Amino acid sequence: MRTEQLARTFVEYYEERGHHRITGSTLLPPPGDPVLFTTSGMHPLTPYLEGRPHPLGRRLVNVQRCLRTTDLDEVGDATHLTVFEMLGTWSL
């Protein structure tokens, strides 16, 4: 199974169960955000995880690009990646 098919299957599974698909954010958070890069799939949803209502509801699914920064000196070996995508389901 290719990456695109895996992500599509994951998202469609949760959409069939009532989750709303949200688009992933960029790797660079908006101005004023305290982090330099999006390092986790949940980061763009922080305001909603803290209680603000999301415009699409309480059950969401997404694919979020992330940048690994905690161990950049080890990136490039057989077990460390720099950029990856996280699949996420969210019940706010």
PDB file of N, CA, C and O in Angstrom:
ATOM      1  N   MET A   1       0.860  -1.180   0.000  1.00  0.00           N
ATOM      2  CA  MET A   1       0.000   0.000   0.000  1.00  0.00           C
ATOM      3  C   MET A   1       0.901   1.235   0.000  1.00  0.00           C
ATOM      4  O   MET A   1       1.846   1.320   0.785  1.00  0.00           O
ATOM      5  N   ARG A   2       0.609   2.177  -0.869  1.00  0.00           N
ATOM      6  CA  ARG A   2       1.394   3.410  -0.960  1.00  0.00           C
ATOM      7  C   ARG A   2       0.944   4.399   0.115  1.00  0.00           C
ATOM      8  O   ARG A   2      -0.148   4.281   0.670  1.00  0.00           O
ATOM      9  N   THR A   3       1.797   5.361   0.393  1.00  0.00           N
ATOM     10  CA  THR A   3       1.534   6.353   1.437  1.00  0.00           C
ATOM     11  C   THR A   3       0.217   7.081   1.213  1.00  0.00           C
ATOM     12  O   THR A   3      -0.578   7.231   2.140  1.00  0.00           O
ATOM     13  N   GLU A   4      -0.017   7.532  -0.013  1.00  0.00           N
ATOM     14  CA  GLU A   4      -1.240   8.287  -0.308  1.00  0.00           C
ATOM     15  C   GLU A   4      -2.484   7.441  -0.062  1.00  0.00           C
ATOM     16  O   GLU A   4      -3.485   7.933   0.460  1.00  0.00           O
ATOM     17  N   GLN A   5      -2.417   6.163  -0.441  1.00  0.00           N
ATOM     18  CA  GLN A   5      -3.561   5.266  -0.251  1.00  0.00           C
ATOM     19  C   GLN A   5      -3.789   5.008   1.238  1.00  0.00           C
ATOM     20  O   GLN A   5      -4.935   4.954   1.684  1.00  0.00           O
ATOM     21  N   LEU A   6      -2.731   4.851   1.999  1.00  0.00           N
ATOM     22  CA  LEU A   6      -2.854   4.637   3.432  1.00  0.00           C
ATOM     23  C   LEU A   6      -3.516   5.831   4.110  1.00  0.00           C
ATOM     24  O   LEU A   6      -4.437   5.661   4.909  1.00  0.00           O
ATOM     25  N   ALA A   7      -3.054   7.029   3.798  1.00  0.00           N
ATOM     26  CA  ALA A   7      -3.626   8.237   4.397  1.00  0.00           C
ATOM     27  C   ALA A   7      -5.086   8.401   3.990  1.00  0.00           C
ATOM     28  O   ALA A   7      -5.926   8.739   4.824  1.00  0.00           O
ATOM     29  N   ARG A   8      -5.396   8.166   2.718  1.00  0.00           N
ATOM     30  CA  ARG A   8      -6.777   8.291   2.235  1.00  0.00           C
ATOM     31  C   ARG A   8      -7.694   7.282   2.937  1.00  0.00           C
ATOM     32  O   ARG A   8      -8.802   7.632   3.344  1.00  0.00           O
ATOM     33  N   THR A   9      -7.240   6.041   3.079  1.00  0.00           N
ATOM     34  CA  THR A   9      -8.027   5.008   3.747  1.00  0.00           C
ATOM     35  C   THR A   9      -8.290   5.391   5.201  1.00  0.00           C
ATOM     36  O   THR A   9      -9.405   5.224   5.697  1.00  0.00           O
ATOM     37  N   PHE A  10      -7.275   5.900   5.878  1.00  0.00           N
ATOM     38  CA  PHE A  10      -7.410   6.327   7.274  1.00  0.00           C
ATOM     39  C   PHE A  10      -8.453   7.427   7.407  1.00  0.00           C
ATOM     40  O   PHE A  10      -9.362   7.338   8.233  1.00  0.00           O
ATOM     41  N   VAL A  11      -8.315   8.466   6.587  1.00  0.00           N
ATOM     42  CA  VAL A  11      -9.237   9.607   6.658  1.00  0.00           C
ATOM     43  C   VAL A  11     -10.662   9.174   6.322  1.00  0.00           C
ATOM     44  O   VAL A  11     -11.604   9.547   7.022  1.00  0.00           O
ATOM     45  N   GLU A  12     -10.825   8.397   5.266  1.00  0.00           N
ATOM     46  CA  GLU A  12     -12.164   7.968   4.863  1.00  0.00           C
ATOM     47  C   GLU A  12     -12.824   7.097   5.925  1.00  0.00           C
ATOM     48  O   GLU A  12     -14.034   7.190   6.130  1.00  0.00           O
ATOM     49  N   TYR A  13     -12.059   6.260   6.594  1.00  0.00           N
ATOM     50  CA  TYR A  13     -12.597   5.419   7.669  1.00  0.00           C
ATOM     51  C   TYR A  13     -13.260   6.285   8.740  1.00  0.00           C
ATOM     52  O   TYR A  13     -14.372   5.995   9.182  1.00  0.00           O
ATOM     53  N   TYR A  14     -12.569   7.348   9.153  1.00  0.00           N
ATOM     54  CA  TYR A  14     -13.119   8.206  10.205  1.00  0.00           C
ATOM     55  C   TYR A  14     -14.219   9.127   9.691  1.00  0.00           C
ATOM     56  O   TYR A  14     -15.141   9.460  10.436  1.00  0.00           O
ATOM     57  N   GLU A  15     -14.138   9.540   8.434  1.00  0.00           N
ATOM     58  CA  GLU A  15     -15.226  10.339   7.869  1.00  0.00           C
ATOM     59  C   GLU A  15     -16.527   9.528   7.847  1.00  0.00           C
ATOM     60  O   GLU A  15     -17.599  10.065   8.128  1.00  0.00           O
ATOM     61  N   GLU A  16     -16.433   8.258   7.519  1.00  0.00           N
ATOM     62  CA  GLU A  16     -17.609   7.386   7.513  1.00  0.00           C
ATOM     63  C   GLU A  16     -18.216   7.237   8.909  1.00  0.00           C
ATOM     64  O   GLU A  16     -19.377   6.849   9.041  1.00  0.00           O
ATOM     65  N   ARG A  17     -17.453   7.539   9.931  1.00  0.00           N
ATOM     66  CA  ARG A  17     -17.916   7.416  11.309  1.00  0.00           C
ATOM     67  C   ARG A  17     -18.205   8.775  11.951  1.00  0.00           C
ATOM     68  O   ARG A  17     -18.268   8.893  13.175  1.00  0.00           O
ATOM     69  N   GLY A  18     -18.378   9.793  11.114  1.00  0.00           N
ATOM     70  CA  GLY A  18     -18.835  11.087  11.605  1.00  0.00           C
ATOM     71  C   GLY A  18     -17.784  12.140  11.874  1.00  0.00           C
ATOM     72  O   GLY A  18     -18.120  13.233  12.328  1.00  0.00           O
ATOM     73  N   HIS A  19     -16.516  11.846  11.608  1.00  0.00           N
ATOM     74  CA  HIS A  19     -15.483  12.864  11.783  1.00  0.00           C
ATOM     75  C   HIS A  19     -15.458  13.772  10.558  1.00  0.00           C
ATOM     76  O   HIS A  19     -15.755  13.329   9.448  1.00  0.00           O
ATOM     77  N   HIS A  20     -15.108  15.033  10.755  1.00  0.00           N
ATOM     78  CA  HIS A  20     -14.969  15.988   9.657  1.00  0.00           C
ATOM     79  C   HIS A  20     -13.495  16.140   9.331  1.00  0.00           C
ATOM     80  O   HIS A  20     -12.664  16.312  10.223  1.00  0.00           O
ATOM     81  N   ARG A  21     -13.177  16.074   8.040  1.00  0.00           N
ATOM     82  CA  ARG A  21     -11.787  16.230   7.606  1.00  0.00           C
ATOM     83  C   ARG A  21     -11.390  17.702   7.679  1.00  0.00           C
ATOM     84  O   ARG A  21     -12.114  18.575   7.201  1.00  0.00           O
ATOM     85  N   ILE A  22     -10.237  17.965   8.282  1.00  0.00           N
ATOM     86  CA  ILE A  22      -9.679  19.309   8.294  1.00  0.00           C
ATOM     87  C   ILE A  22      -8.348  19.251   7.549  1.00  0.00           C
ATOM     88  O   ILE A  22      -7.666  18.227   7.560  1.00  0.00           O
ATOM     89  N   THR A  23      -7.990  20.342   6.911  1.00  0.00           N
ATOM     90  CA  THR A  23      -6.732  20.362   6.172  1.00  0.00           C
ATOM     91  C   THR A  23      -5.570  20.543   7.136  1.00  0.00           C
ATOM     92  O   THR A  23      -5.710  21.175   8.183  1.00  0.00           O
ATOM     93  N   GLY A  24      -4.440  19.992   6.778  1.00  0.00           N
ATOM     94  CA  GLY A  24      -3.246  20.159   7.586  1.00  0.00           C
ATOM     95  C   GLY A  24      -2.718  21.581   7.491  1.00  0.00           C
ATOM     96  O   GLY A  24      -2.936  22.268   6.493  1.00  0.00           O
ATOM     97  N   SER A  25      -2.038  22.012   8.514  1.00  0.00           N
ATOM     98  CA  SER A  25      -1.431  23.343   8.538  1.00  0.00           C
ATOM     99  C   SER A  25      -0.038  23.288   7.915  1.00  0.00           C
ATOM    100  O   SER A  25       0.492  22.208   7.653  1.00  0.00           O
ATOM    101  N   THR A  26       0.542  24.445   7.683  1.00  0.00           N
ATOM    102  CA  THR A  26       1.901  24.510   7.158  1.00  0.00           C
ATOM    103  C   THR A  26       2.902  24.137   8.255  1.00  0.00           C
ATOM    104  O   THR A  26       2.555  24.073   9.435  1.00  0.00           O
ATOM    105  N   LEU A  27       4.130  23.896   7.848  1.00  0.00           N
ATOM    106  CA  LEU A  27       5.180  23.612   8.827  1.00  0.00           C
ATOM    107  C   LEU A  27       5.566  24.851   9.625  1.00  0.00           C
ATOM    108  O   LEU A  27       6.156  24.740  10.699  1.00  0.00           O
ATOM    109  N   LEU A  28       5.236  26.035   9.102  1.00  0.00           N
ATOM    110  CA  LEU A  28       5.525  27.282   9.815  1.00  0.00           C
ATOM    111  C   LEU A  28       4.243  27.795  10.455  1.00  0.00           C
ATOM    112  O   LEU A  28       3.325  28.203   9.744  1.00  0.00           O
ATOM    113  N   PRO A  29       4.161  27.784  11.780  1.00  0.00           N
ATOM    114  CA  PRO A  29       2.963  28.273  12.455  1.00  0.00           C
ATOM    115  C   PRO A  29       2.726  29.760  12.173  1.00  0.00           C
ATOM    116  O   PRO A  29       3.630  30.455  11.712  1.00  0.00           O
ATOM    117  N   PRO A  30       1.516  30.245  12.449  1.00  0.00           N
ATOM    118  CA  PRO A  30       1.212  31.654  12.183  1.00  0.00           C
ATOM    119  C   PRO A  30       2.036  32.596  13.065  1.00  0.00           C
ATOM    120  O   PRO A  30       2.542  32.175  14.106  1.00  0.00           O
ATOM    121  N   PRO A  31       2.177  33.853  12.668  1.00  0.00           N
ATOM    122  CA  PRO A  31       2.917  34.830  13.482  1.00  0.00           C
ATOM    123  C   PRO A  31       2.358  34.891  14.907  1.00  0.00           C
ATOM    124  O   PRO A  31       1.147  34.830  15.119  1.00  0.00           O
ATOM    125  N   GLY A  32       3.251  35.011  15.855  1.00  0.00           N
ATOM    126  CA  GLY A  32       2.846  35.079  17.251  1.00  0.00           C
ATOM    127  C   GLY A  32       2.802  33.732  17.942  1.00  0.00           C
ATOM    128  O   GLY A  32       2.705  33.677  19.168  1.00  0.00           O
ATOM    129  N   ASP A  33       2.870  32.649  17.193  1.00  0.00           N
ATOM    130  CA  ASP A  33       2.874  31.317  17.798  1.00  0.00           C
ATOM    131  C   ASP A  33       4.221  31.125  18.494  1.00  0.00           C
ATOM    132  O   ASP A  33       5.245  31.540  17.951  1.00  0.00           O
ATOM    133  N   PRO A  34       4.254  30.517  19.663  1.00  0.00           N
ATOM    134  CA  PRO A  34       5.514  30.413  20.405  1.00  0.00           C
ATOM    135  C   PRO A  34       6.502  29.382  19.858  1.00  0.00           C
ATOM    136  O   PRO A  34       7.629  29.314  20.348  1.00  0.00           O
ATOM    137  N   VAL A  35       6.125  28.580  18.868  1.00  0.00           N
ATOM    138  CA  VAL A  35       7.066  27.597  18.318  1.00  0.00           C
ATOM    139  C   VAL A  35       7.518  28.025  16.928  1.00  0.00           C
ATOM    140  O   VAL A  35       6.818  28.766  16.238  1.00  0.00           O
ATOM    141  N   LEU A  36       8.689  27.552  16.525  1.00  0.00           N
ATOM    142  CA  LEU A  36       9.222  27.904  15.212  1.00  0.00           C
ATOM    143  C   LEU A  36       8.673  27.027  14.097  1.00  0.00           C
ATOM    144  O   LEU A  36       8.504  27.488  12.968  1.00  0.00           O
ATOM    145  N   PHE A  37       8.390  25.751  14.412  1.00  0.00           N
ATOM    146  CA  PHE A  37       7.918  24.796  13.419  1.00  0.00           C
ATOM    147  C   PHE A  37       6.816  23.933  14.017  1.00  0.00           C
ATOM    148  O   PHE A  37       6.717  23.785  15.235  1.00  0.00           O
ATOM    149  N   THR A  38       5.994  23.367  13.145  1.00  0.00           N
ATOM    150  CA  THR A  38       4.983  22.411  13.588  1.00  0.00           C
ATOM    151  C   THR A  38       5.692  21.089  13.811  1.00  0.00           C
ATOM    152  O   THR A  38       6.164  20.462  12.862  1.00  0.00           O
ATOM    153  N   THR A  39       5.768  20.663  15.067  1.00  0.00           N
ATOM    154  CA  THR A  39       6.503  19.453  15.408  1.00  0.00           C
ATOM    155  C   THR A  39       5.599  18.298  15.812  1.00  0.00           C
ATOM    156  O   THR A  39       6.083  17.194  16.060  1.00  0.00           O
ATOM    157  N   SER A  40       4.286  18.536  15.883  1.00  0.00           N
ATOM    158  CA  SER A  40       3.366  17.456  16.213  1.00  0.00           C
ATOM    159  C   SER A  40       2.041  17.671  15.505  1.00  0.00           C
ATOM    160  O   SER A  40       1.694  18.794  15.139  1.00  0.00           O
ATOM    161  N   GLY A  41       1.311  16.594  15.317  1.00  0.00           N
ATOM    162  CA  GLY A  41       0.031  16.677  14.639  1.00  0.00           C
ATOM    163  C   GLY A  41      -1.017  17.460  15.396  1.00  0.00           C
ATOM    164  O   GLY A  41      -1.963  17.972  14.798  1.00  0.00           O
ATOM    165  N   MET A  42      -0.865  17.558  16.694  1.00  0.00           N
ATOM    166  CA  MET A  42      -1.861  18.261  17.501  1.00  0.00           C
ATOM    167  C   MET A  42      -1.599  19.753  17.622  1.00  0.00           C
ATOM    168  O   MET A  42      -2.486  20.496  18.042  1.00  0.00           O
ATOM    169  N   HIS A  43      -0.422  20.204  17.270  1.00  0.00           N
ATOM    170  CA  HIS A  43      -0.082  21.608  17.493  1.00  0.00           C
ATOM    171  C   HIS A  43      -1.064  22.601  16.862  1.00  0.00           C
ATOM    172  O   HIS A  43      -1.471  23.544  17.541  1.00  0.00           O
ATOM    173  N   PRO A  44      -1.465  22.431  15.592  1.00  0.00           N
ATOM    174  CA  PRO A  44      -2.408  23.396  15.008  1.00  0.00           C
ATOM    175  C   PRO A  44      -3.781  23.398  15.693  1.00  0.00           C
ATOM    176  O   PRO A  44      -4.553  24.343  15.533  1.00  0.00           O
ATOM    177  N   LEU A  45      -4.080  22.350  16.449  1.00  0.00           N
ATOM    178  CA  LEU A  45      -5.384  22.247  17.123  1.00  0.00           C
ATOM    179  C   LEU A  45      -5.351  22.718  18.577  1.00  0.00           C
ATOM    180  O   LEU A  45      -6.356  22.613  19.280  1.00  0.00           O
ATOM    181  N   THR A  46      -4.230  23.225  19.027  1.00  0.00           N
ATOM    182  CA  THR A  46      -4.087  23.617  20.432  1.00  0.00           C
ATOM    183  C   THR A  46      -5.219  24.508  20.941  1.00  0.00           C
ATOM    184  O   THR A  46      -5.741  24.231  22.021  1.00  0.00           O
ATOM    185  N   PRO A  47      -5.627  25.555  20.236  1.00  0.00           N
ATOM    186  CA  PRO A  47      -6.721  26.385  20.760  1.00  0.00           C
ATOM    187  C   PRO A  47      -8.013  25.596  20.989  1.00  0.00           C
ATOM    188  O   PRO A  47      -8.766  25.881  21.920  1.00  0.00           O
ATOM    189  N   TYR A  48      -8.258  24.610  20.135  1.00  0.00           N
ATOM    190  CA  TYR A  48      -9.487  23.823  20.250  1.00  0.00           C
ATOM    191  C   TYR A  48      -9.355  22.765  21.335  1.00  0.00           C
ATOM    192  O   TYR A  48     -10.343  22.421  21.984  1.00  0.00           O
ATOM    193  N   LEU A  49      -8.161  22.249  21.539  1.00  0.00           N
ATOM    194  CA  LEU A  49      -7.934  21.303  22.630  1.00  0.00           C
ATOM    195  C   LEU A  49      -8.020  22.009  23.979  1.00  0.00           C
ATOM    196  O   LEU A  49      -8.293  21.371  24.997  1.00  0.00           O
ATOM    197  N   GLU A  50      -7.790  23.314  23.994  1.00  0.00           N
ATOM    198  CA  GLU A  50      -7.901  24.109  25.219  1.00  0.00           C
ATOM    199  C   GLU A  50      -9.329  24.589  25.480  1.00  0.00           C
ATOM    200  O   GLU A  50      -9.587  25.244  26.490  1.00  0.00           O
ATOM    201  N   GLY A  51     -10.262  24.266  24.570  1.00  0.00           N
ATOM    202  CA  GLY A  51     -11.659  24.584  24.846  1.00  0.00           C
ATOM    203  C   GLY A  51     -12.389  25.450  23.843  1.00  0.00           C
ATOM    204  O   GLY A  51     -13.618  25.498  23.874  1.00  0.00           O
ATOM    205  N   ARG A  52     -11.686  26.139  22.952  1.00  0.00           N
ATOM    206  CA  ARG A  52     -12.367  26.951  21.937  1.00  0.00           C
ATOM    207  C   ARG A  52     -13.118  26.012  20.995  1.00  0.00           C
ATOM    208  O   ARG A  52     -12.564  24.981  20.614  1.00  0.00           O
ATOM    209  N   PRO A  53     -14.352  26.324  20.605  1.00  0.00           N
ATOM    210  CA  PRO A  53     -15.077  25.435  19.691  1.00  0.00           C
ATOM    211  C   PRO A  53     -14.499  25.489  18.273  1.00  0.00           C
ATOM    212  O   PRO A  53     -14.160  26.562  17.773  1.00  0.00           O
ATOM    213  N   HIS A  54     -14.394  24.344  17.644  1.00  0.00           N
ATOM    214  CA  HIS A  54     -13.912  24.269  16.264  1.00  0.00           C
ATOM    215  C   HIS A  54     -15.102  24.471  15.330  1.00  0.00           C
ATOM    216  O   HIS A  54     -16.179  23.938  15.595  1.00  0.00           O
ATOM    217  N   PRO A  55     -14.936  25.232  14.239  1.00  0.00           N
ATOM    218  CA  PRO A  55     -16.060  25.502  13.347  1.00  0.00           C
ATOM    219  C   PRO A  55     -16.668  24.259  12.690  1.00  0.00           C
ATOM    220  O   PRO A  55     -17.826  24.290  12.275  1.00  0.00           O
ATOM    221  N   LEU A  56     -15.907  23.169  12.591  1.00  0.00           N
ATOM    222  CA  LEU A  56     -16.441  21.952  11.976  1.00  0.00           C
ATOM    223  C   LEU A  56     -16.963  20.939  12.982  1.00  0.00           C
ATOM    224  O   LEU A  56     -17.396  19.852  12.599  1.00  0.00           O
ATOM    225  N   GLY A  57     -16.928  21.279  14.255  1.00  0.00           N
ATOM    226  CA  GLY A  57     -17.485  20.377  15.259  1.00  0.00           C
ATOM    227  C   GLY A  57     -16.450  19.774  16.187  1.00  0.00           C
ATOM    228  O   GLY A  57     -15.314  20.240  16.270  1.00  0.00           O
ATOM    229  N   ARG A  58     -16.868  18.728  16.885  1.00  0.00           N
ATOM    230  CA  ARG A  58     -16.048  18.138  17.939  1.00  0.00           C
ATOM    231  C   ARG A  58     -15.271  16.893  17.495  1.00  0.00           C
ATOM    232  O   ARG A  58     -14.356  16.461  18.196  1.00  0.00           O
ATOM    233  N   ARG A  59     -15.620  16.313  16.342  1.00  0.00           N
ATOM    234  CA  ARG A  59     -14.947  15.093  15.871  1.00  0.00           C
ATOM    235  C   ARG A  59     -14.270  15.394  14.547  1.00  0.00           C
ATOM    236  O   ARG A  59     -14.929  15.665  13.543  1.00  0.00           O
ATOM    237  N   LEU A  60     -12.929  15.343  14.557  1.00  0.00           N
ATOM    238  CA  LEU A  60     -12.139  15.757  13.396  1.00  0.00           C
ATOM    239  C   LEU A  60     -11.123  14.682  13.020  1.00  0.00           C
ATOM    240  O   LEU A  60     -10.766  13.840  13.844  1.00  0.00           O
ATOM    241  N   VAL A  61     -10.666  14.715  11.785  1.00  0.00           N
ATOM    242  CA  VAL A  61      -9.592  13.840  11.310  1.00  0.00           C
ATOM    243  C   VAL A  61      -8.694  14.669  10.396  1.00  0.00           C
ATOM    244  O   VAL A  61      -9.172  15.530   9.658  1.00  0.00           O
ATOM    245  N   ASN A  62      -7.387  14.400  10.452  1.00  0.00           N
ATOM    246  CA  ASN A  62      -6.475  15.145   9.590  1.00  0.00           C
ATOM    247  C   ASN A  62      -5.177  14.403   9.336  1.00  0.00           C
ATOM    248  O   ASN A  62      -4.861  13.407   9.986  1.00  0.00           O
ATOM    249  N   VAL A  63      -4.435  14.924   8.364  1.00  0.00           N
ATOM    250  CA  VAL A  63      -3.070  14.495   8.075  1.00  0.00           C
ATOM    251  C   VAL A  63      -2.225  15.755   8.201  1.00  0.00           C
ATOM    252  O   VAL A  63      -2.443  16.724   7.473  1.00  0.00           O
ATOM    253  N   GLN A  64      -1.262  15.749   9.119  1.00  0.00           N
ATOM    254  CA  GLN A  64      -0.480  16.945   9.414  1.00  0.00           C
ATOM    255  C   GLN A  64       1.001  16.696   9.173  1.00  0.00           C
ATOM    256  O   GLN A  64       1.574  15.752   9.717  1.00  0.00           O
ATOM    257  N   ARG A  65       1.628  17.552   8.347  1.00  0.00           N
ATOM    258  CA  ARG A  65       3.078  17.494   8.176  1.00  0.00           C
ATOM    259  C   ARG A  65       3.748  18.002   9.445  1.00  0.00           C
ATOM    260  O   ARG A  65       3.277  18.945  10.080  1.00  0.00           O
ATOM    261  N   CYS A  66       4.858  17.359   9.804  1.00  0.00           N
ATOM    262  CA  CYS A  66       5.594  17.743  11.007  1.00  0.00           C
ATOM    263  C   CYS A  66       7.089  17.757  10.707  1.00  0.00           C
ATOM    264  O   CYS A  66       7.565  17.057   9.814  1.00  0.00           O
ATOM    265  N   LEU A  67       7.811  18.559  11.462  1.00  0.00           N
ATOM    266  CA  LEU A  67       9.260  18.662  11.324  1.00  0.00           C
ATOM    267  C   LEU A  67       9.899  18.236  12.633  1.00  0.00           C
ATOM    268  O   LEU A  67       9.608  18.799  13.688  1.00  0.00           O
ATOM    269  N   ARG A  68      10.756  17.256  12.564  1.00  0.00           N
ATOM    270  CA  ARG A  68      11.423  16.745  13.758  1.00  0.00           C
ATOM    271  C   ARG A  68      12.591  17.671  14.092  1.00  0.00           C
ATOM    272  O   ARG A  68      13.439  17.939  13.241  1.00  0.00           O
ATOM    273  N   THR A  69      12.631  18.154  15.324  1.00  0.00           N
ATOM    274  CA  THR A  69      13.703  19.076  15.723  1.00  0.00           C
ATOM    275  C   THR A  69      14.452  18.635  16.974  1.00  0.00           C
ATOM    276  O   THR A  69      15.506  19.193  17.280  1.00  0.00           O
ATOM    277  N   THR A  70      13.941  17.654  17.701  1.00  0.00           N
ATOM    278  CA  THR A  70      14.544  17.314  18.997  1.00  0.00           C
ATOM    279  C   THR A  70      15.887  16.609  18.883  1.00  0.00           C
ATOM    280  O   THR A  70      16.677  16.639  19.826  1.00  0.00           O
ATOM    281  N   ASP A  71      16.158  15.981  17.757  1.00  0.00           N
ATOM    282  CA  ASP A  71      17.424  15.251  17.624  1.00  0.00           C
ATOM    283  C   ASP A  71      18.000  15.417  16.214  1.00  0.00           C
ATOM    284  O   ASP A  71      18.348  14.441  15.550  1.00  0.00           O
ATOM    285  N   LEU A  72      18.090  16.676  15.778  1.00  0.00           N
ATOM    286  CA  LEU A  72      18.564  16.946  14.423  1.00  0.00           C
ATOM    287  C   LEU A  72      19.952  16.378  14.145  1.00  0.00           C
ATOM    288  O   LEU A  72      20.274  16.063  13.000  1.00  0.00           O
ATOM    289  N   ASP A  73      20.766  16.246  15.174  1.00  0.00           N
ATOM    290  CA  ASP A  73      22.105  15.710  14.959  1.00  0.00           C
ATOM    291  C   ASP A  73      22.079  14.236  14.558  1.00  0.00           C
ATOM    292  O   ASP A  73      23.071  13.732  14.030  1.00  0.00           O
ATOM    293  N   GLU A  74      20.964  13.528  14.797  1.00  0.00           N
ATOM    294  CA  GLU A  74      20.858  12.114  14.445  1.00  0.00           C
ATOM    295  C   GLU A  74      20.045  11.879  13.179  1.00  0.00           C
ATOM    296  O   GLU A  74      19.979  10.753  12.685  1.00  0.00           O
ATOM    297  N   VAL A  75      19.424  12.934  12.649  1.00  0.00           N
ATOM    298  CA  VAL A  75      18.594  12.778  11.456  1.00  0.00           C
ATOM    299  C   VAL A  75      19.434  12.294  10.288  1.00  0.00           C
ATOM    300  O   VAL A  75      20.570  12.728  10.101  1.00  0.00           O
ATOM    301  N   GLY A  76      18.874  11.407   9.520  1.00  0.00           N
ATOM    302  CA  GLY A  76      19.556  10.895   8.343  1.00  0.00           C
ATOM    303  C   GLY A  76      20.040   9.475   8.499  1.00  0.00           C
ATOM    304  O   GLY A  76      20.437   8.850   7.516  1.00  0.00           O
ATOM    305  N   ASP A  77      20.018   8.940   9.726  1.00  0.00           N
ATOM    306  CA  ASP A  77      20.391   7.536   9.856  1.00  0.00           C
ATOM    307  C   ASP A  77      19.152   6.674   9.567  1.00  0.00           C
ATOM    308  O   ASP A  77      18.115   7.191   9.151  1.00  0.00           O
ATOM    309  N   ALA A  78      19.263   5.415   9.780  1.00  0.00           N
ATOM    310  CA  ALA A  78      18.191   4.489   9.392  1.00  0.00           C
ATOM    311  C   ALA A  78      16.917   4.630  10.236  1.00  0.00           C
ATOM    312  O   ALA A  78      15.879   4.093   9.849  1.00  0.00           O
ATOM    313  N   THR A  79      16.961   5.329  11.366  1.00  0.00           N
ATOM    314  CA  THR A  79      15.789   5.381  12.244  1.00  0.00           C
ATOM    315  C   THR A  79      15.254   6.785  12.492  1.00  0.00           C
ATOM    316  O   THR A  79      14.288   6.931  13.240  1.00  0.00           O
ATOM    317  N   HIS A  80      15.829   7.812  11.908  1.00  0.00           N
ATOM    318  CA  HIS A  80      15.388   9.184  12.165  1.00  0.00           C
ATOM    319  C   HIS A  80      15.008   9.888  10.866  1.00  0.00           C
ATOM    320  O   HIS A  80      15.752   9.850   9.886  1.00  0.00           O
ATOM    321  N   LEU A  81      13.858  10.521  10.871  1.00  0.00           N
ATOM    322  CA  LEU A  81      13.367  11.279   9.727  1.00  0.00           C
ATOM    323  C   LEU A  81      13.279  12.748  10.099  1.00  0.00           C
ATOM    324  O   LEU A  81      13.126  13.088  11.272  1.00  0.00           O
ATOM    325  N   THR A  82      13.376  13.612   9.112  1.00  0.00           N
ATOM    326  CA  THR A  82      13.279  15.040   9.365  1.00  0.00           C
ATOM    327  C   THR A  82      11.841  15.515   9.242  1.00  0.00           C
ATOM    328  O   THR A  82      11.320  16.160  10.152  1.00  0.00           O
ATOM    329  N   VAL A  83      11.197  15.203   8.129  1.00  0.00           N
ATOM    330  CA  VAL A  83       9.827  15.633   7.878  1.00  0.00           C
ATOM    331  C   VAL A  83       8.964  14.389   7.713  1.00  0.00           C
ATOM    332  O   VAL A  83       9.354  13.444   7.028  1.00  0.00           O
ATOM    333  N   PHE A  84       7.808  14.391   8.333  1.00  0.00           N
ATOM    334  CA  PHE A  84       6.910  13.249   8.239  1.00  0.00           C
ATOM    335  C   PHE A  84       5.485  13.737   8.380  1.00  0.00           C
ATOM    336  O   PHE A  84       5.263  14.909   8.684  1.00  0.00           O
ATOM    337  N   GLU A  85       4.514  12.866   8.166  1.00  0.00           N
ATOM    338  CA  GLU A  85       3.106  13.195   8.318  1.00  0.00           C
ATOM    339  C   GLU A  85       2.507  12.367   9.439  1.00  0.00           C
ATOM    340  O   GLU A  85       2.762  11.168   9.555  1.00  0.00           O
ATOM    341  N   MET A  86       1.707  13.027  10.259  1.00  0.00           N
ATOM    342  CA  MET A  86       0.998  12.346  11.335  1.00  0.00           C
ATOM    343  C   MET A  86      -0.471  12.251  10.953  1.00  0.00           C
ATOM    344  O   MET A  86      -1.061  13.226  10.488  1.00  0.00           O
ATOM    345  N   LEU A  87      -1.063  11.072  11.149  1.00  0.00           N
ATOM    346  CA  LEU A  87      -2.487  10.872  10.951  1.00  0.00           C
ATOM    347  C   LEU A  87      -3.147  11.046  12.304  1.00  0.00           C
ATOM    348  O   LEU A  87      -2.692  10.478  13.297  1.00  0.00           O
ATOM    349  N   GLY A  88      -4.218  11.828  12.352  1.00  0.00           N
ATOM    350  CA  GLY A  88      -4.823  12.090  13.651  1.00  0.00           C
ATOM    351  C   GLY A  88      -6.340  12.096  13.625  1.00  0.00           C
ATOM    352  O   GLY A  88      -6.958  12.533  12.655  1.00  0.00           O
ATOM    353  N   THR A  89      -6.928  11.606  14.705  1.00  0.00           N
ATOM    354  CA  THR A  89      -8.362  11.752  14.946  1.00  0.00           C
ATOM    355  C   THR A  89      -8.508  12.522  16.244  1.00  0.00           C
ATOM    356  O   THR A  89      -7.736  12.334  17.184  1.00  0.00           O
ATOM    357  N   TRP A  90      -9.510  13.391  16.284  1.00  0.00           N
ATOM    358  CA  TRP A  90      -9.650  14.310  17.403  1.00  0.00           C
ATOM    359  C   TRP A  90     -11.077  14.333  17.886  1.00  0.00           C
ATOM    360  O   TRP A  90     -12.002  14.512  17.093  1.00  0.00           O
ATOM    361  N   SER A  91     -11.268  14.154  19.174  1.00  0.00           N
ATOM    362  CA  SER A  91     -12.571  14.292  19.810  1.00  0.00           C
ATOM    363  C   SER A  91     -12.419  15.435  20.803  1.00  0.00           C
ATOM    364  O   SER A  91     -11.874  15.263  21.893  1.00  0.00           O
ATOM    365  N   LEU A  92     -12.906  16.592  20.412  1.00  0.00           N
ATOM    366  CA  LEU A  92     -12.705  17.795  21.220  1.00  0.00           C
ATOM    367  C   LEU A  92     -13.805  17.935  22.273  1.00  0.00           C
ATOM    368  O   LEU A  92     -13.800  18.891  23.048  1.00  0.00           O
TER     369      LEU A  92
END
